[in-house]
Amino acid sequence: MRTVVSALAALMLFLAPLVAVAAPATGDTLGDFTLETLDGERVQLSRSLGEKATLVLFWAAWSPRSAEALADYQALFDAHGADGLGVIAVNVEHQAWDPTEVGKIQGVAREAGVTYPLALDRDLSVFARYGFTSVPSSILLDARGAVAGTLEGYPATQRHELAARVERMVGIVDAPQRKAAARQDTYAPKGKAAAHLRMGQLYLSQGKRDQGLDLFSKAVAEDPEYREAYRVLAAALASSGRTEEAEKVRSALAELMQRPCPDGSGVVVARAPAPPCP
């Protein structure tokens, strides 16, 4: 019964207030807002912006994807807060504030390890102002506070792209990109392989080994020619005590290493002498 009530509450949350409001567009400047935390402290958007980029996450404790987003953004904040990334989480639990929800909100945030500001939009006035209709939804702001991108919902196909964009905004360029810039004939990973690998490494640095292993496996599946993904996956499996699986990955890598390096299009080409593949 509780699940049904939560689902109905979630549906009612977004009806009338959001009908005529458009979601933020790239280049828009968000109106400033000030909200309170669970401890009664004030969080003001304009005073909480990161030096280079800021993620604003609208989330709710009843939303499983929100818990994923909270944890992912914590990993990004831990990795790049010192590089100029700011993160603000705005809780949009229900249109009518219910103080009995406090424990649940705290529990979800604690489980995600949240250390960035967590504010409460008790009447959903801020959420309604920005025209979103899904929870979670995110806004990425640049150094000036202008909208650099939005993500409505938290689809698996786009969350890694958002993380990659954040890293570019704070000046982080991944190793395959650096190699490609330095040497035109270097292999460039296909699809989202590099993004999967990078996010997996973030998870691993947070002690979330299972999530990291899952993303390393996805990197290999996304691009079976991406040798660095095999190396990282094998090392992670070995350190997890999964030696048999690690050996299988190493064997697959050894077989792959017998082939010439692929070119940037993924076509295998012969080179003499051949530079190391990524």
C-alpha positions in Angstrom: 0.0 0.0 0.0 2.9 2.4 0.9 4.4 1.8 -2.6 1.1 2.7 -4.3 0.7 5.8 -2.2 4.3 6.9 -3.0 3.7 6.3 -6.7 0.5 8.4 -6.6 2.2 11.1 -4.7 5.0 11.2 -7.3 2.5 11.5 -10.1 0.5 14.3 -8.4 3.8 16.1 -7.6 4.2 17.4 -11.1 0.8 18.2 -12.5 -0.5 21.7 -12.5 2.5 23.7 -11.4 4.7 22.6 -14.3 2.4 22.7 -17.3 3.3 26.0 -18.8 7.0 26.2 -17.8 9.8 25.3 -20.1 12.9 23.5 -18.8 16.1 25.5 -18.8 17.9 25.8 -22.1 21.6 26.0 -22.7 22.8 29.5 -22.1 20.0 30.4 -19.7 20.9 31.9 -16.3 19.0 30.4 -13.5 17.2 32.6 -11.1 18.9 32.6 -7.7 17.3 30.6 -4.9 17.9 30.2 -1.2 16.7 27.0 0.6 17.2 25.5 4.0 18.9 22.2 4.9 17.6 19.6 7.3 19.7 21.4 10.0 18.1 24.7 9.3 21.2 26.2 7.5 20.7 28.2 4.3 22.0 27.2 0.9 22.1 30.0 -1.7 22.7 28.9 -5.3 24.8 32.0 -6.2 27.1 31.5 -3.2 27.5 27.7 -3.8 28.7 27.7 -7.4 31.8 25.8 -8.2 34.7 27.7 -9.6 34.4 25.9 -13.0 31.1 23.9 -13.0 28.2 23.1 -10.8 25.7 20.2 -10.8 22.2 20.9 -9.3 20.3 17.7 -8.6 16.6 17.6 -7.9 15.9 14.3 -6.1 13.6 12.4 -3.8 14.0 9.6 -1.3 11.2 7.6 -3.0 13.1 7.5 -6.3 15.7 4.7 -6.7 17.4 6.6 -9.6 17.8 9.5 -7.2 19.9 7.4 -4.9 22.1 6.4 -7.9 22.5 10.0 -8.9 23.4 11.1 -5.4 26.1 8.5 -5.2 27.4 9.2 -8.7 27.6 13.0 -8.0 29.4 12.3 -4.7 32.0 10.3 -6.6 32.4 13.2 -9.1 32.6 15.7 -6.2 35.2 13.7 -4.4 37.3 13.4 -7.5 36.9 16.9 -8.9 35.7 19.2 -6.0 39.3 20.4 -5.8 39.3 21.0 -9.6 36.4 23.5 -9.3 33.3 21.3 -9.3 30.4 22.2 -7.0 27.3 20.0 -6.3 24.0 21.0 -4.8 21.2 18.4 -4.1 17.7 19.8 -3.8 15.2 17.4 -2.2 11.7 17.6 -3.8 10.0 14.9 -1.7 6.3 16.0 -2.0 4.3 19.1 -2.8 3.1 19.2 0.8 6.1 19.0 3.2 5.9 16.0 5.7 8.3 16.2 8.6 8.0 12.5 9.2 10.0 12.0 5.9 13.1 13.5 7.4 14.5 10.2 8.6 14.1 8.6 5.2 15.7 11.5 3.4 18.6 11.5 5.8 19.0 7.7 5.3 19.2 7.9 1.5 21.7 10.7 1.6 23.8 8.9 4.3 23.8 5.7 2.2 25.1 7.7 -0.8 27.8 9.3 1.3 26.6 12.8 0.5 29.0 15.6 1.7 27.9 18.4 -0.6 25.0 20.8 0.3 21.6 19.1 0.6 18.7 21.6 0.5 14.9 21.1 0.9 12.4 22.5 -1.6 9.5 22.0 0.8 6.8 23.4 -1.5 8.5 22.5 -4.8 8.6 26.2 -5.8 12.1 26.0 -7.1 11.5 22.7 -8.9 8.4 24.1 -10.6 10.2 27.2 -11.7 12.6 25.2 -13.8 9.9 23.1 -15.6 11.2 19.6 -15.0 8.7 16.7 -14.8 10.9 13.8 -13.8 12.8 13.0 -10.6 15.7 12.9 -10.5 16.6 15.8 -12.9 19.9 17.7 -13.1 21.2 21.0 -14.4 24.9 21.5 -15.2 26.0 25.1 -14.8 29.2 26.7 -16.1 31.5 29.0 -14.2 29.2 32.0 -14.8 26.2 30.1 -13.5 24.7 29.7 -17.0 23.1 26.4 -18.1 25.6 24.2 -19.9 23.2 21.2 -20.0 20.3 19.4 -18.4 19.5 15.8 -17.8 15.8 14.9 -17.1 15.5 11.6 -15.3 18.7 9.7 -14.9 18.9 7.4 -18.0 21.9 5.0 -18.1 22.6 6.0 -21.7 23.3 9.6 -20.7 24.7 9.7 -17.2 28.2 8.8 -18.3 28.1 11.5 -21.0 27.2 14.0 -18.3 30.1 12.9 -16.2 32.4 13.2 -19.1 31.2 16.7 -19.8 31.7 17.7 -16.2 35.3 16.5 -16.4 35.9 18.5 -19.6 34.5 21.6 -17.9 36.9 21.3 -14.9 39.8 20.7 -17.2 40.2 16.9 -16.9 41.0 15.1 -20.2 41.1 11.3 -20.1 44.2 9.3 -21.1 42.8 8.1 -24.5 42.0 11.7 -25.5 45.4 12.9 -24.5 47.1 10.2 -26.5 44.8 11.0 -29.5 45.7 14.6 -29.3 49.4 13.9 -29.1 49.4 11.2 -31.9 46.8 11.2 -34.7 47.1 7.5 -35.4 46.3 6.4 -31.8 43.3 4.2 -31.4 40.3 6.0 -30.1 37.8 3.9 -28.1 34.4 3.4 -29.7 31.1 4.4 -28.2 30.9 5.0 -24.5 33.8 2.6 -23.7 36.1 5.3 -22.4 33.3 6.9 -20.4 32.4 3.5 -18.8 36.1 3.0 -17.9 36.4 6.4 -16.3 33.2 6.1 -14.3 34.2 2.6 -13.2 37.5 4.0 -11.9 35.6 6.7 -9.9 33.4 4.0 -8.4 36.5 1.9 -7.5 38.1 4.9 -5.8 35.0 5.1 -3.6 35.2 1.5 -2.6 32.2 0.5 -4.8 33.9 -2.4 -6.4 30.9 -4.2 -7.8 29.7 -1.1 -9.7 33.3 -0.5 -10.9 33.6 -4.1 -12.2 30.2 -3.8 -14.0 31.3 -0.6 -15.8 34.7 -2.1 -16.7 32.9 -5.1 -18.3 30.6 -2.7 -20.1 33.7 -0.9 -21.5 35.0 -4.2 -22.9 31.6 -5.1 -24.4 31.2 -1.6 -25.9 34.6 -1.9 -27.6 36.2 -5.4 -27.7 39.4 -3.8 -29.2 39.9 -1.4 -26.3 43.0 -3.0 -24.6 43.1 -0.7 -21.6 39.6 -1.8 -20.6 40.9 -5.4 -20.5 43.9 -4.5 -18.4 41.8 -2.5 -15.8 39.1 -5.2 -15.6 41.7 -8.0 -15.1 43.5 -6.0 -12.3 40.2 -5.2 -10.6 39.0 -8.8 -10.7 42.4 -10.0 -9.4 42.3 -7.6 -6.5 38.8 -8.8 -5.7 40.0 -12.4 -5.4 38.3 -13.5 -8.6 41.5 -14.9 -10.0 39.9 -17.4 -12.5 37.9 -14.6 -14.1 40.9 -12.3 -14.1 42.9 -15.0 -15.9 40.2 -15.3 -18.6 40.3 -11.6 -19.2 44.1 -11.7 -19.4 44.0 -14.5 -21.9 41.6 -12.5 -24.0 43.9 -9.6 -23.8 47.0 -11.7 -24.7 45.1 -12.9 -27.8 44.2 -9.4 -28.7 47.8 -8.2 -28.3 48.8 -10.6 -31.1 46.9 -8.5 -33.5 48.1 -5.2 -35.0 46.8 -2.0 -33.5 43.5 -0.8 -34.9 43.4 2.6 -36.4 41.0 5.4 -35.2 38.1 4.0 -37.1 38.4 0.6 -35.4 39.9 -1.0 -38.6 42.8 -3.3 -37.8 45.9 -2.1 -39.7 49.5 -3.2 -39.9 52.2 -0.8 -38.7 55.9 -1.2 -38.6 57.0 -0.4 -36.0 53.6 -0.4 -34.3 53.2 1.9 -31.4 51.7 0.5 -28.2 47.9 0.3 -28.3 45.8 1.9 -25.5 
